[in-house]
């Protein structure tokens, strides 16, 4: 097992080595609105889609900081590619909640990817002999175009139409796993940024899903694999870590390219051949942007790395620990976006040209920050925990 601030260099290094290829493919990703076949093959060969799949079903089961570093490296080449790897990683943790044979069927193949969207009110699973009959519509299935299976989160109902209750007396919810071919997928992904994620809509109409292809996320009763990764870190935690990695990858590469531009560009408005790098305001912005990214990254590493060590010791997480993880991912995504916005503005008119390395990243990171993991309301929930109150939502 890895300890704080260490990573499995095999996957981290593989992601960094692929970054130039990913960056070169970015225009095709943008145009085709999905990951090209040659890039997908390279990502699969490096096992980056399998980083969080349990070893028991043929996965890599890496530590949390390795996953974070690898997603950041992929996103430094292209945000959509990083998002696809991070999203697939978060989803694949649920292999630990399935019968091993089913988990191998769905997640064990060399090119296996499962996609899903968030909970939907327009979804229901009716209990039937041996499983459920599922009807509903879902959005934002990131990676659906290169996936083989889909997941569908559903409220569960009894055959008489009444809501089913779980052991705790609350309304029951289960996730259904099904071959992508069973769903109707609608291409709706005409968006500002993250165009290559192919986050389309999908729907089911009275589809029977066998019981063994269903589970309840993060339910102790359903978990089949006990390890630091699956026994302590939730599916929700890993999505937050993934999206933080994507945001850092975009902002860090933008900072790198801005510093290159600063050594080449002399703004015409000054009337002098004075490079951007010689401007005191630009110098200050570069220093501050560097500090903000390093500080936010250190926070993620400190919190997730410390909790990884705690998980290795077998110490359960408190609600405060989970609030810390939520704080780290929310703060990271917002700081990275602020840095990217600062650099976009500092680059001047250069930033608006498609041929330059700024406008696509600007669109990508501002699209990423619209995801719920970055929402400002998260701070309210986290603050409620820190103040000893009962949070009004999930942390």
C-alpha positions as a printed NumPy array, in Angstrom:
array([[  0.   ,   0.   ,   0.   ],
       [  1.096,   3.581,  -0.616],
       [  1.458,   6.138,   2.153],
       [  0.889,   9.878,   2.166],
       [  2.178,  11.797,  -0.869],
       [  3.428,   8.646,  -2.625],
       [  1.882,   7.323,  -5.798],
       [  2.07 ,   4.23 ,  -7.943],
       [  4.541,   5.597, -10.483],
       [  3.518,   3.127, -13.191],
       [  0.153,   4.801, -13.803],
       [  1.237,   8.335, -12.963],
       [  4.188,   8.054, -15.34 ],
       [  2.077,   6.449, -18.074],
       [ -0.386,   9.341, -17.914],
       [  2.398,  11.931, -18.119],
       [  3.963,  10.14 , -21.065],
       [  0.637,  10.134, -22.902],
       [ -0.022,  13.848, -22.29 ],
       [  1.655,  15.041, -25.551],
       [ -0.372,  12.528, -27.588],
       [ -3.534,  13.627, -25.811],
       [ -2.771,  17.306, -26.471],
       [ -2.157,  16.553, -30.153],
       [ -5.534,  14.811, -30.327],
       [ -7.392,  17.715, -28.676],
       [ -8.611,  19.31 , -31.949],
       [-10.073,  15.977, -33.06 ],
       [-11.67 ,  15.452, -29.658],
       [-13.296,  18.864, -29.97 ],
       [-14.515,  18.302, -33.53 ],
       [-15.637,  14.696, -33.207],
       [-17.142,  15.281, -29.732],
       [-15.688,  12.02 , -28.459],
       [-12.32 ,  10.406, -27.811],
       [-10.716,   9.107, -31.046],
       [-10.126,   5.368, -31.363],
       [ -6.317,   5.632, -31.362],
       [ -6.327,   7.677, -28.159],
       [ -8.792,   5.314, -26.492],
       [ -6.522,   2.407, -27.389],
       [ -3.54 ,   4.144, -25.797],
       [ -5.476,   4.984, -22.623],
       [ -6.671,   1.393, -22.338],
       [ -3.18 ,   0.014, -22.95 ],
       [ -1.925,   2.153, -20.064],
       [ -4.782,   0.757, -17.921],
       [ -5.931,   4.257, -17.018],
       [ -9.616,   3.364, -17.274],
       [ -9.02 ,   0.48 , -14.842],
       [ -7.206,   2.358, -12.075],
       [-10.025,   1.986,  -9.529],
       [-11.273,  -1.468, -10.585],
       [-10.597,  -4.068,  -7.858],
       [ -7.57 ,  -6.293,  -8.372],
       [ -9.79 ,  -9.275,  -7.678],
       [-11.627,  -8.685, -10.963],
       [ -8.566,  -7.768, -13.025],
       [ -8.199,  -4.08 , -12.159],
       [ -5.344,  -1.951, -10.845],
       [ -6.842,  -0.783,  -7.502],
       [ -4.395,   2.115,  -7.13 ],
       [ -4.167,   4.459,  -4.159],
       [ -6.154,   7.683,  -4.203],
       [ -3.211,  10.014,  -4.857],
       [ -2.047,   7.954,  -7.834],
       [ -5.534,   8.259,  -9.305],
       [ -5.538,  12.008,  -8.673],
       [ -2.088,  12.534, -10.248],
       [ -2.91 ,  10.419, -13.304],
       [ -6.204,  12.219, -13.981],
       [ -4.434,  15.579, -13.681],
       [ -1.751,  14.466, -16.151],
       [ -4.33 ,  13.295, -18.705],
       [ -6.329,  16.525, -18.325],
       [ -3.198,  18.586, -18.886],
       [ -3.377,  17.282, -22.463],
       [ -7.146,  17.604, -22.841],
       [ -9.903,  18.217, -20.322],
       [-12.413,  15.875, -21.962],
       [ -9.92 ,  13.011, -21.895],
       [ -9.187,  13.696, -18.23 ],
       [-12.893,  13.892, -17.444],
       [-13.533,  10.583, -19.234],
       [-10.759,   8.807, -17.296],
       [-11.831,  10.356, -13.994],
       [-15.516,   9.628, -14.525],
       [-14.828,   6.024, -15.517],
       [-12.663,   5.643, -12.421],
       [-15.359,   6.904, -10.097],
       [-17.943,   4.606, -11.665],
       [-15.68 ,   1.558, -11.588],
       [-15.391,   1.561,  -7.793],
       [-18.831,  -0.04 ,  -7.772],
       [-17.296,  -3.273,  -9.081],
       [-16.571,  -3.903,  -5.409],
       [-20.333,  -4.085,  -4.768],
       [-21.121,  -6.811,  -7.289],
       [-20.832, -10.573,  -7.335],
       [-17.26 , -11.219,  -8.593],
       [-18.461, -13.032, -11.718],
       [-20.752, -10.143, -12.643],
       [-18.029,  -7.609, -11.838],
       [-15.591,  -9.419, -14.145],
       [-18.195,  -9.534, -16.908],
       [-18.809,  -5.785, -16.739],
       [-15.461,  -4.319, -15.652],
       [-12.9  ,  -7.043, -16.372],
       [-12.427,  -6.671, -20.124],
       [ -9.385,  -4.833, -21.526],
       [-11.565,  -2.02 , -22.914],
       [-14.412,  -2.101, -20.386],
       [-15.987,   1.238, -19.47 ],
       [-19.288,   1.909, -17.692],
       [-21.04 ,   5.276, -17.965],
       [-23.914,   6.802, -16.049],
       [-25.583,  10.092, -15.253],
       [-26.774,  11.487, -11.915],
       [-29.985,  10.58 , -10.125],
       [-33.176,  11.285, -12.03 ],
       [-36.665,  11.943, -10.746],
       [-37.944,  10.46 , -14.006],
       [-36.7  ,   6.99 , -13.112],
       [-38.202,   4.06 , -11.277],
       [-37.376,   0.4  , -10.727],
       [-40.377,  -1.803,  -9.919],
       [-39.628,  -4.987,  -7.987],
       [-40.272,  -8.078, -10.117],
       [-39.468, -11.773,  -9.705],
       [-35.677, -12.088,  -9.911],
       [-34.992,  -8.407, -10.422],
       [-36.562,  -5.102, -11.433],
       [-38.469,  -3.566, -14.321],
       [-36.849,  -0.235, -15.068],
       [-38.255,   2.841, -16.765],
       [-36.726,   6.29 , -16.837],
       [-34.64 ,   9.014, -18.415],
       [-31.145,  10.15 , -17.399],
       [-28.742,  12.902, -18.437],
       [-24.979,  13.547, -18.506],
       [-23.703,  10.035, -19.245],
       [-20.081,  11.108, -19.629],
       [-18.132,   8.563, -21.643],
       [-21.235,   6.873, -23.019],
       [-19.842,   6.853, -26.56 ],
       [-16.903,   4.638, -25.621],
       [-18.694,   2.662, -22.905],
       [-20.08 ,  -0.852, -23.15 ],
       [-22.434,  -0.733, -20.165],
       [-24.611,   1.932, -18.566],
       [-25.737,   2.5  , -15.003],
       [-29.141,   3.822, -14.013],
       [-29.87 ,   5.123, -10.504],
       [-33.501,   4.468,  -9.612],
       [-35.968,   4.887,  -6.798],
       [-37.387,   1.446,  -6.03 ],
       [-41.116,   0.709,  -5.952],
       [-43.133,  -2.304,  -4.896],
       [-45.312,  -4.078,  -7.446],
       [-48.358,  -2.258,  -6.087],
       [-46.75 ,   1.103,  -6.865],
       [-45.828,   2.084,  -3.319],
       [-42.268,   3.227,  -2.58 ],
       [-40.039,   0.453,  -1.276],
       [-38.179,   1.066,   1.977],
       [-34.635,   0.085,   2.881],
       [-33.504,  -1.479,   6.181],
       [-33.227,   2.016,   7.68 ],
       [-36.84 ,   2.799,   6.804],
       [-35.887,   5.329,   4.145],
       [-36.974,   5.142,   0.479],
       [-34.895,   2.534,  -1.301],
       [-32.611,   3.385,  -4.218],
       [-30.617,   0.986,  -6.379],
       [-28.362,   1.3  ,  -9.377],
       [-29.119,  -0.906, -12.371],
       [-26.348,  -2.041, -14.735],
       [-27.246,  -2.918, -18.307],
       [-25.603,  -3.307, -21.732],
       [-25.564,   0.003, -23.57 ],
       [-27.387,  -1.642, -26.463],
       [-30.498,  -1.93 , -24.265],
       [-30.889,   1.854, -23.897],
       [-32.096,   4.545, -26.241],
       [-29.335,   7.171, -26.374],
       [-30.007,  10.709, -27.581],
       [-27.198,  12.953, -28.812],
       [-27.72 ,  16.195, -26.919],
       [-24.087,  17.116, -26.308],
       [-23.957,  20.453, -28.141],
       [-22.185,  22.397, -25.44 ],
       [-19.677,  25.151, -24.695],
       [-16.894,  23.017, -23.234],
       [-15.889,  19.451, -22.408],
       [-17.222,  18.601, -25.844],
       [-15.351,  15.31 , -26.074],
       [-17.025,  13.729, -23.051],
       [-20.101,  12.803, -25.107],
       [-22.318,  13.202, -22.047],
       [-25.536,  12.211, -23.771],
       [-29.039,  11.42 , -22.51 ],
       [-30.384,   7.871, -22.304],
       [-33.664,   6.209, -21.475],
       [-35.199,   2.819, -20.697],
       [-38.752,   1.597, -21.135],
       [-39.795,  -1.299, -18.898],
       [-36.461,  -3.1  , -19.156],
       [-35.967,  -6.134, -16.911],
       [-32.675,  -6.028, -14.981],
       [-31.711,  -9.133, -12.977],
       [-31.072,  -8.644,  -9.256],
       [-27.374,  -9.576,  -9.513],
       [-26.808,  -6.615, -11.855],
       [-28.022,  -4.136,  -9.238],
       [-26.604,  -2.644,  -6.047],
       [-26.957,   0.295,  -3.682],
       [-24.028,   2.687,  -3.82 ],
       [-21.779,   2.7  ,  -0.739],
       [-24.056,   0.243,   1.077],
       [-22.05 ,  -1.93 ,   3.466],
       [-24.463,  -4.819,   2.892],
       [-23.692,  -4.893,  -0.843],
       [-19.902,  -4.492,  -0.67 ],
       [-18.003,  -7.664,  -1.676],
       [-14.424,  -6.323,  -1.599],
       [-12.902,  -5.055,   1.643],
       [ -9.86 ,  -2.819,   1.168],
       [ -8.783,   0.747,   2.062],
       [-10.156,   2.021,  -1.254],
       [-13.641,   0.492,  -1.167],
       [-14.292,   0.138,   2.561],
       [-13.619,   3.789,   3.387],
       [-13.756,   6.05 ,   0.316],
       [-17.189,   6.524,  -1.19 ],
       [-18.107,   6.628,  -4.84 ],
       [-18.966,  10.277,  -4.253],
       [-15.506,  11.019,  -2.793],
       [-13.749,   9.609,  -5.847],
       [-15.767,  11.709,  -8.278],
       [-14.815,  14.819,  -6.321],
       [-11.142,  13.835,  -6.42 ],
       [-11.336,  13.121, -10.157],
       [-12.901,  16.465, -11.025],
       [-10.328,  18.27 ,  -8.9  ],
       [ -7.624,  16.506, -10.908],
       [ -9.211,  17.589, -14.18 ],
       [ -9.377,  21.203, -13.015],
       [ -5.737,  21.232, -11.933],
       [ -4.653,  19.67 , -15.211],
       [ -6.371,  22.376, -17.238],
       [ -5.244,  25.31 , -15.083],
       [ -1.646,  24.097, -14.748],
       [ -1.216,  23.624, -18.497],
       [ -2.775,  27.025, -19.078],
       [ -0.268,  28.592, -16.665],
       [  2.61 ,  26.868, -18.426],
       [  1.499,  28.133, -21.828],
       [  0.844,  31.619, -20.502],
       [  4.407,  31.846, -19.234],
       [  5.615,  30.868, -22.717],
       [  3.398,  33.564, -24.225],
       [  4.685,  36.132, -21.719],
       [  8.202,  35.603, -23.029],
       [  7.114,  36.163, -26.646],
       [  4.305,  38.737, -26.73 ],
       [  4.701,  42.505, -26.66 ],
       [  1.238,  44.146, -26.445],
       [  0.705,  46.607, -29.277],
       [ -1.24 ,  48.938, -27.008],
       [  1.947,  49.981, -25.195],
       [  3.646,  51.287, -28.324],
       [  6.91 ,  49.704, -27.125],
       [  8.584,  46.358, -27.606],
       [  8.064,  45.4  , -23.967],
       [  7.3  ,  41.749, -23.375],
       [  4.485,  40.674, -21.085],
       [  6.992,  39.056, -18.75 ],
       [  8.569,  42.465, -18.068],
       [  5.266,  43.886, -16.825],
       [  5.037,  44.077, -13.033],
       [  1.33 ,  43.245, -13.015],
       [  1.918,  40.116, -15.101],
       [  4.79 ,  39.064, -12.864],
       [  2.534,  39.371,  -9.835],
       [ -0.305,  37.439, -11.488],
       [  1.991,  34.559, -12.443],
       [  3.312,  34.302,  -8.895],
       [ -0.154,  34.439,  -7.365],
       [ -1.597,  31.891,  -9.806],
       [  1.277,  29.539,  -9.058],
       [  0.692,  29.913,  -5.326],
       [ -3.041,  29.325,  -5.621],
       [ -2.614,  26.116,  -7.593],
       [  0.121,  24.779,  -5.352],
       [ -1.826,  25.59 ,  -2.199],
       [ -5.052,  24.012,  -3.448],
       [ -3.205,  20.925,  -4.695],
       [ -1.392,  20.579,  -1.368],
       [ -4.738,  20.702,   0.402],
       [ -6.087,  17.853,  -1.728],
       [ -2.936,  15.803,  -1.176],
       [ -2.895,  16.477,   2.551],
       [ -6.537,  15.572,   3.14 ],
       [ -6.87 ,  12.612,   0.784],
       [ -3.349,  11.379,   1.534],
       [ -3.921,  11.568,   5.269],
       [ -7.218,   9.733,   4.984],
       [ -5.596,   7.068,   2.8  ],
       [ -3.124,   6.443,   5.621],
       [ -6.039,   6.363,   8.058],
       [ -7.862,   3.822,   5.87 ],
       [ -4.759,   1.628,   5.739],
       [ -4.769,   1.645,   9.538],
       [ -8.411,   0.528,   9.479],
       [ -9.736,   3.674,  11.151],
       [-13.26 ,   4.651,  10.111],
       [-13.909,   8.1  ,   8.664],
       [-15.909,  10.629,  10.64 ],
       [-18.373,  13.077,   9.171],
       [-15.695,  15.74 ,   9.66 ],
       [-13.313,  13.658,   7.524],
       [-15.882,  13.48 ,   4.73 ],
       [-16.508,  17.215,   5.022],
       [-12.752,  17.735,   4.651],
       [-12.75 ,  15.773,   1.386],
       [-15.717,  17.749,   0.105],
       [-13.962,  20.991,   1.038],
       [-10.753,  19.956,  -0.742],
       [-12.454,  19.051,  -4.032],
       [-14.806,  22.039,  -4.046],
       [-12.042,  24.499,  -3.239],
       [ -9.699,  22.92 ,  -5.782],
       [-12.179,  23.199,  -8.646],
       [-12.995,  26.804,  -7.856],
       [ -9.387,  27.909,  -7.361],
       [ -8.349,  26.272, -10.624],
       [-11.162,  28.022, -12.472],
       [-10.194,  31.386, -10.973],
       [ -6.589,  30.86 , -12.058],
       [ -7.664,  29.917, -15.582],
       [ -9.919,  32.972, -15.822],
       [ -7.082,  35.237, -14.628],
       [ -4.686,  33.845, -17.231],
       [ -7.262,  34.051, -20.012],
       [ -7.759,  37.747, -19.319],
       [ -4.039,  38.396, -18.936],
       [ -3.355,  36.845, -22.356],
       [ -5.406,  39.597, -24.019],
       [ -6.768,  39.205, -27.53 ],
       [ -4.421,  36.285, -28.131],
       [ -6.671,  34.148, -25.94 ],
       [ -9.701,  34.341, -28.238],
       [ -8.085,  32.541, -31.183],
       [ -8.835,  28.85 , -31.647],
       [ -5.239,  28.216, -32.706],
       [ -4.   ,  29.417, -29.311],
       [ -3.974,  27.175, -26.204],
       [ -6.328,  29.308, -24.119],
       [ -9.878,  29.586, -25.398],
       [-10.694,  25.854, -25.38 ],
       [ -9.266,  25.413, -21.897],
       [-11.188,  28.476, -20.736],
       [-14.408,  26.903, -22.027],
       [-13.532,  23.49 , -20.625],
       [-12.742,  24.581, -17.095],
       [-15.768,  26.861, -16.879],
       [-17.906,  23.933, -18.028],
       [-16.293,  21.628, -15.468],
       [-16.96 ,  24.08 , -12.654],
       [-20.7  ,  23.943, -13.404],
       [-20.707,  20.373, -12.054],
       [-22.287,  20.005,  -8.622],
       [-18.996,  19.091,  -6.945],
       [-17.852,  22.708,  -7.474],
       [-21.082,  24.421,  -6.439],
       [-20.785,  27.219,  -3.883],
       [-23.586,  25.685,  -1.811],
       [-21.154,  22.917,  -0.847],
       [-19.403,  25.351,   1.47 ],
       [-22.633,  25.833,   3.411],
       [-22.943,  22.082,   4.06 ],
       [-19.281,  21.804,   5.033],
       [-19.586,  24.759,   7.382],
       [-22.607,  23.151,   9.035],
       [-20.484,  20.091,   9.857],
       [-17.607,  22.19 ,  11.183],
       [-20.016,  24.111,  13.401],
       [-21.446,  20.944,  14.893],
       [-24.764,  21.172,  13.065],
       [-26.593,  18.481,  11.13 ],
       [-25.849,  19.168,   7.445],
       [-28.89 ,  19.719,   5.242],
       [-27.405,  17.572,   2.475],
       [-24.732,  15.015,   1.726],
       [-21.098,  15.809,   2.482]])
